[in-house]
């Protein structure tokens, strides 16, 4: 599929009445877990598009351009609201959060498996272990507060058990900044992967920042605030992979291309026929946005879209959300890695004076009093052991004890 070969619909066709925007939600008890995660993914993708367009507008002095961006942006807003309306009102903040973390885990794993650039893959694998741990801690909160059944929410697709302990994830900001990837020379799939994961993590960070102090229980509020800080670290890491030398026009084109790719991927992979039609409709609308972005690039920068996408515009292998349990189990073995400037190193190999230790100590204070640990400790006391969904023993022996939350792994040398 090459979206540049398609005839775009009229741009104004996207504008419609509210009864066609606010559609019927899915049934939270019947929905396939990956349909739920696609809804979260595409809502985040639209947020990212609106954010880029608004930032572009604020830096652009040409009101003719700004009017065209406003028209495109209004269409993205309509799409976001349609996607967001698929979430039912009876799906709680915590249930929705389990969907966010399942998406983070399985999306990251699927992107990492498809990634040819070893540096980008390392960043994906590194953050994967942290999102995996977040899924575990939110699931224990749900089981502790009797707020639902995490196993029913994730289905048979995703295991739930500890990753890199959240208390170990707090790194000095200097060690979350990566080298950027040359957008003109890198593989098309790499460019797409960076765009997709940055938008997804940005959406997760924003969600947690917004709901952290709306959550009812004090323990839940702690958990959301603490994990929101880690999501900021992930956004910094992924966002710094994007090429800052690309112009606003080129970024706009790449963003619209990524949206086309994602909606077409969702359309091809979706099981729910009603929602499948929404993905198809949005794909057609995004093709119109893509063609307009190409026209803007040519008019105002004198470049053709082939200079940004020299591969010819044909979609690479489509994104398919699939369980990646064995891959994740293998990556879990690198749980003791930490960030060191633009790279990663085993914690035991960094100097005792390295800034990680001082920063982590300041943020955590007394690790046994932070929410991400307390939720597991309380679950163990209440349930007799922590809540997990796993097919076999944990691949990391230090994290296999279900009656003890190990908060020293990847935080304390020799542990």
C-alpha positions in Angstrom: 0.0 0.0 0.0 1.3 3.4 -1.0 -0.9 6.3 0.3 0.7 8.7 -2.3 -0.8 6.6 -5.1 -4.4 7.1 -3.8 -6.6 9.9 -4.8 -7.3 12.0 -1.7 -10.9 12.9 -0.7 -11.9 16.5 -0.3 -10.3 17.9 2.9 -13.6 19.3 4.3 -15.3 15.8 4.1 -13.9 15.2 7.6 -16.2 17.8 9.1 -19.4 16.3 10.4 -22.0 16.4 13.1 -21.5 15.2 16.7 -23.8 12.2 16.2 -21.2 10.9 13.8 -18.3 11.8 16.0 -19.4 10.5 19.4 -19.8 6.9 18.5 -21.0 3.9 20.5 -18.3 2.7 23.0 -17.1 -0.9 23.0 -18.3 -3.3 25.7 -15.4 -3.5 28.2 -16.4 -7.0 29.1 -16.4 -8.3 25.6 -13.7 -6.2 23.8 -10.6 -7.9 22.6 -7.6 -6.6 24.7 -5.8 -5.5 21.5 -8.8 -3.5 20.3 -8.7 -1.6 23.6 -5.0 -1.0 23.1 -5.5 0.2 19.5 -8.0 2.7 20.7 -5.4 4.0 23.2 -2.7 4.0 20.5 -4.7 6.0 18.0 -6.0 8.5 20.5 -2.3 9.1 21.4 -1.4 9.4 17.8 -4.0 12.1 17.2 -2.8 13.9 20.3 0.7 13.9 18.9 -0.5 15.2 15.6 -2.4 18.1 17.2 0.6 18.9 19.4 2.9 19.1 16.4 0.5 21.2 14.4 0.0 23.7 17.3 3.7 24.0 17.8 4.3 24.6 14.1 1.5 27.3 14.1 3.2 29.1 17.0 6.5 29.3 15.1 5.0 30.2 11.7 4.4 33.9 10.7 2.4 33.1 7.6 -1.3 33.2 8.3 -2.2 31.4 5.0 -0.2 28.5 6.2 -1.6 28.7 9.7 -5.1 28.6 8.3 -4.3 25.4 6.4 -2.8 23.9 9.5 -5.9 24.9 11.5 -8.1 23.1 9.0 -6.0 19.9 9.2 -5.8 20.2 12.9 -9.6 20.4 13.3 -9.8 17.2 11.3 -7.4 15.5 13.7 -9.4 16.8 16.7 -12.5 15.2 15.2 -10.7 11.9 14.7 -9.3 12.0 18.3 -12.8 12.6 19.7 -14.3 9.7 17.7 -11.5 7.3 18.8 -11.8 8.5 22.4 -15.5 8.0 22.5 -15.0 4.3 22.0 -13.9 4.0 25.6 -17.0 3.2 27.7 -17.9 5.4 30.7 -17.9 2.3 33.0 -14.2 1.6 32.3 -12.4 3.0 35.3 -9.2 5.0 35.3 -7.4 1.9 36.6 -8.9 -0.4 34.0 -7.9 2.0 31.3 -4.4 2.2 32.8 -4.0 -1.6 32.5 -4.7 -1.0 28.8 -2.1 1.7 28.6 0.6 -0.5 30.1 -0.4 -3.5 28.0 0.0 -1.3 24.9 3.3 0.0 26.2 4.6 -3.6 26.7 3.4 -5.3 23.5 3.8 -2.3 21.2 7.4 -1.8 22.3 8.2 -5.5 22.0 6.7 -5.7 18.5 8.5 -2.5 17.4 11.8 -3.8 18.9 11.5 -7.1 17.1 11.1 -5.3 13.8 13.8 -2.7 14.4 16.9 -2.9 12.3 18.8 0.0 14.0 20.6 -1.6 16.9 20.8 1.7 18.9 17.0 2.3 18.6 16.3 -1.3 19.5 18.4 -1.0 22.7 16.3 2.0 23.8 13.1 0.1 23.0 14.3 -2.9 25.0 15.5 -0.8 27.9 12.2 1.0 28.4 10.2 -2.1 27.7 11.4 -3.6 31.0 10.2 -0.5 32.9 6.7 -0.5 31.3 6.5 -4.2 32.1 7.1 -3.4 35.7 4.5 -0.7 35.7 1.9 -3.2 34.4 2.7 -5.4 37.3 2.4 -2.7 40.0 -0.9 -1.3 38.6 -2.3 -4.8 38.4 -1.4 -5.4 42.1 -3.2 -2.1 43.0 -6.3 -3.4 41.1 -6.2 -6.7 42.9 -5.6 -5.1 46.2 -8.5 -2.6 45.8 -10.8 -5.1 44.1 -11.1 -2.8 41.1 -11.3 -5.5 38.5 -9.5 -8.5 37.1 -6.2 -7.7 35.4 -6.0 -11.1 33.8 -9.4 -10.6 32.1 -8.2 -7.2 30.8 -4.9 -8.4 29.2 -6.4 -11.8 28.1 -3.9 -14.4 27.2 -1.6 -12.0 25.4 0.6 -10.5 28.1 2.3 -11.8 31.3 2.2 -9.8 34.5 5.2 -10.0 36.7 8.1 -7.7 37.9 10.4 -6.0 35.4 13.1 -3.5 36.3 11.8 -2.4 39.7 10.3 1.1 39.5 12.4 2.4 42.4 15.5 1.5 40.3 14.3 3.4 37.2 14.9 7.0 38.5 18.0 8.1 36.6 19.6 11.5 36.4 18.0 13.5 33.5 21.4 13.6 31.7 21.3 9.8 31.3 18.0 9.7 29.5 19.1 11.8 26.5 20.0 9.8 23.4 21.8 10.4 20.2 19.4 11.5 17.5 18.9 9.3 14.4 19.5 10.8 11.0 16.0 11.1 9.4 17.3 11.3 5.9 19.6 8.2 6.0 17.7 5.8 8.3 15.4 3.0 7.3 11.7 3.9 6.8 10.6 1.4 9.5 13.0 3.0 12.0 11.6 6.5 11.3 8.1 5.1 11.8 9.0 3.2 15.0 10.5 6.4 16.5 7.4 8.4 15.6 5.0 5.8 16.9 6.7 5.1 20.2 7.3 8.8 21.0 3.6 9.6 20.5 2.5 6.6 22.5 4.7 7.4 25.5 3.8 11.1 25.3 0.2 10.1 25.6 0.8 7.8 28.5 2.8 10.5 30.4 0.1 13.0 29.8 -2.6 10.6 31.0 -0.9 9.8 34.2 -0.1 13.5 34.9 -3.7 14.3 34.4 -5.3 11.5 36.5 -2.7 11.2 39.2 -4.4 13.5 41.6 -7.9 12.5 40.5 -7.4 8.9 41.7 -9.5 8.1 44.8 -7.0 6.3 47.1 -3.8 7.8 48.5 -1.8 4.8 47.5 -3.1 5.0 43.9 -2.2 8.7 43.8 1.3 7.9 44.9 1.6 5.2 42.2 0.4 7.4 39.4 2.6 10.3 40.3 5.7 8.1 40.7 5.2 6.2 37.4 4.3 9.5 35.6 7.9 10.6 36.3 9.3 7.5 34.7 7.1 8.1 31.6 8.7 11.6 31.3 12.0 9.8 31.3 10.8 7.6 28.5 9.5 10.6 26.5 12.9 12.2 26.8 14.7 9.1 25.7 12.4 8.4 22.7 11.9 12.0 21.7 15.6 12.6 21.6 15.9 9.9 18.9 14.0 12.1 16.5 16.0 14.1 14.0 16.0 17.8 15.1 17.6 18.9 11.8 14.4 18.1 9.8 12.3 21.1 9.0 8.7 21.7 10.2 7.4 20.9 6.8 9.3 17.6 6.7 8.2 16.7 10.3 4.6 17.4 9.3 4.8 15.1 6.3 6.4 12.3 8.3 3.8 12.7 11.0 0.9 12.4 8.5 2.6 9.4 6.8 2.9 7.7 10.2 -0.8 8.3 10.9 -1.7 6.7 7.5 0.5 3.8 8.3 -1.0 3.2 11.8 -4.6 3.6 10.7 -4.0 1.2 7.8 -2.3 -1.2 10.2 -5.2 -1.0 12.6 -7.7 -1.6 9.8 -5.9 -4.7 8.6 -5.5 -6.1 12.1 -8.8 -5.3 13.7 -11.3 -8.0 14.6 -14.3 -5.8 15.5 -16.0 -5.1 12.2 -17.6 -1.8 13.5 -14.4 -0.4 14.7 -12.6 -1.7 11.7 -14.7 0.7 9.6 -13.7 3.6 11.8 -10.0 2.8 11.2 -10.7 2.6 7.4 -12.5 6.0 7.4 -9.7 7.6 9.4 -7.1 6.2 7.0 -8.9 7.8 4.1 -9.0 11.1 5.9 -5.4 10.9 6.8 -4.5 10.3 3.1 -6.0 13.7 2.4 -3.9 15.2 5.2 -0.8 13.5 3.8 -1.3 14.9 0.3 -1.8 18.4 1.7 1.4 18.1 3.8 3.2 17.1 0.6 1.8 20.1 -1.2 2.9 22.4 1.7 6.4 20.9 1.6 6.7 21.6 -2.1 5.1 25.1 -2.0 7.0 26.5 0.9 10.3 24.5 1.0 10.7 23.5 -2.7 11.0 19.8 -1.9 9.1 16.8 -3.1 7.9 14.2 -0.6 10.4 11.7 -2.2 13.2 13.6 -0.6 11.8 12.9 2.9 10.7 9.4 2.0 13.2 8.2 -0.6 12.0 4.6 -0.2 9.1 5.5 -2.4 6.2 5.7 0.0 5.2 2.1 0.0 4.3 1.0 3.6 6.9 -1.3 5.2 5.6 -4.4 7.1 2.5 -3.3 8.9 2.2 -3.1 12.7 0.5 -6.1 14.1 0.0 -6.4 17.9 0.9 -9.9 18.9 2.0 -11.5 22.2 5.7 -11.5 22.6 6.1 -13.4 25.9 9.3 -15.3 25.0 11.0 -12.2 23.6 10.1 -10.2 26.8 11.4 -13.0 29.0 14.7 -12.9 27.2 15.0 -9.1 27.4 14.2 -9.3 31.2 17.6 -10.9 31.7 19.1 -7.4 31.0 17.1 -5.9 33.9 20.3 -4.6 35.7 21.2 -2.2 32.9 21.1 1.6 33.7 21.5 4.6 31.5 24.9 6.2 31.1 24.8 9.4 29.0 23.8 8.3 25.5 24.3 4.6 26.3 23.6 1.8 28.7 25.7 -0.1 31.2 25.4 -2.8 33.9 24.9 -1.1 37.2 27.8 -3.1 38.8 30.2 -1.7 36.2 29.5 2.0 36.8 31.7 3.9 39.4 30.3 4.3 42.9 30.5 8.0 42.4 28.2 7.9 39.3 25.4 10.4 39.5 22.7 7.7 39.3 23.2 6.8 42.9 22.9 10.2 44.4 19.9 11.2 42.2 18.1 7.9 42.8 18.6 8.3 46.5 17.2 11.8 46.5 14.1 10.9 44.6 13.2 7.8 46.5 14.1 9.0 50.0 13.3 5.8 51.9 12.6 3.3 49.1 10.4 1.1 51.4 8.0 4.0 51.8 7.4 4.9 48.1 4.1 3.9 46.5 5.5 1.6 43.9 6.9 -0.6 46.6 4.2 -0.2 49.2 1.5 -1.4 46.8 3.3 -4.7 46.4 4.0 -5.0 50.1 0.4 -4.4 50.9 -0.7 -6.9 48.3 1.5 -9.6 49.8 0.1 -8.9 53.3 -3.5 -8.9 52.0 -3.3 -11.8 49.5 -0.5 -13.9 50.9 1.6 -13.2 47.8 1.8 -10.6 45.0 -0.5 -10.7 42.0 1.0 -12.2 38.9 0.0 -13.8 35.6 2.9 -15.8 34.4 3.3 -19.0 32.3 6.5 -20.1 34.1 9.0 -19.1 36.7 10.4 -15.5 36.4 13.6 -15.6 34.3 15.4 -13.5 36.8 15.9 -15.4 40.1 16.1 -12.3 42.2 12.6 -11.3 41.1 11.0 -14.8 41.4 10.0 -14.6 45.1 6.3 -13.7 45.3 6.4 -13.0 49.0 9.1 -10.3 48.7 9.3 -7.2 46.6 13.0 -6.9 45.6 13.7 -3.2 45.4 17.5 -3.6 45.2 17.8 -5.2 41.8 19.2 -2.7 39.3 19.4 -0.1 42.1 22.1 -1.5 44.5 25.4 -2.9 43.3 25.8 -6.6 43.6 22.1 -7.3 43.9 
